Amino acid sequence: MLILAILLFGMLVGAAAQLILGKAKGGINWPMAFATGIAGSFLGGLLASLVAGDGLELRPSGILGSIVGAVLLTAGWLWWQRRSSSATA
């Protein structure tokens, strides 16, 4: 059950990152939301929790770190897609 909660939280964080960046004009890209949400939650949430001294418990610092990590990864992914599409054009 915990795994399902982690996956759902990652997808929601990834979708929130797309909404924050304004990418969701044509709808949310769910595969990107899943990938960036899970990775961003892991990297940003873990780093923020450890820096804040909260350990591995669920705290606001980890949730904010998850969102920041997902936003950074989503922005990087979108930048890479624009760079790749303009290089081939």
N, C-alpha and C positions, 0 to 999 in steps of 0.2 A: 504494500500500500504506500509505503514511503517513496518508492521509486516512481510510482504514478504521480504522486504529489510533486516530486522534484521535476518531472518532465512537464507537467501542466504549468508549474510556476515558471519554468524556463521559457515555455511558449508564450506565456502572458508577458513576461519581461521583454522578450524579443519583439512581440507585437507593440508593446509600449514604446520600445526604442524606435520602431518605424514611425509611430505616431508622433513622437517627439521630434524626429528629424523631418517630418512632413512627407515621408515616402508613401504613405497610404492613400494617395490621391486615387490610384487605380485599384485600391484594395490592398489588403495585407498579404504579403508573400509569406505563406506559412512555412515552407521549407527553410527560408532564410530566418524567419522568426524562431523556429526551432533551433537551428544551428547556432545563431548568434546569442539567443537567450540562454541556452545551456552552457555554452563556452563563456559568455560574459558573466553569467551567474557564478560559475565556478571560479574564474579568474578574479573578477572584481569583488564578488562577495567574500571569497576567502581572504583576499588581500586586505579588504577593508575591515573585516572582522578581526584579523590578526593584528593589524596596525592599531585598532581601537582597544585591543586587549580583551575582547569578548570571547576569544577562543572560537570553538566551532559551534556555539549555540546560535539559535535564530534570534537575532537582534536587529534593531533598525539600521545599524551601521552596515550589516551584511546585506540587507535589502537594498539600501541606497547604493552600495558598492555593486550589487548585481545589476541595477539599472544603468549605472555609469559604465560598467564593463560592457553591457549589451549595446549601449549607444555608441561607444567607441568602436566596437567590432562591426556594428551595422554601418557606421560612417566609413570605416575602412573598406568594407565589402562594396558599398555603393561607389566609392572612389575608384576601386579596382575595376569594377564593371564599366564605369564611364571611361576609364583610361584604356581598357582593352577594346571597347567598341570604337573609340576615336582613333586608335592606332591601326585598326583594320580598314577604316573608312577612307 
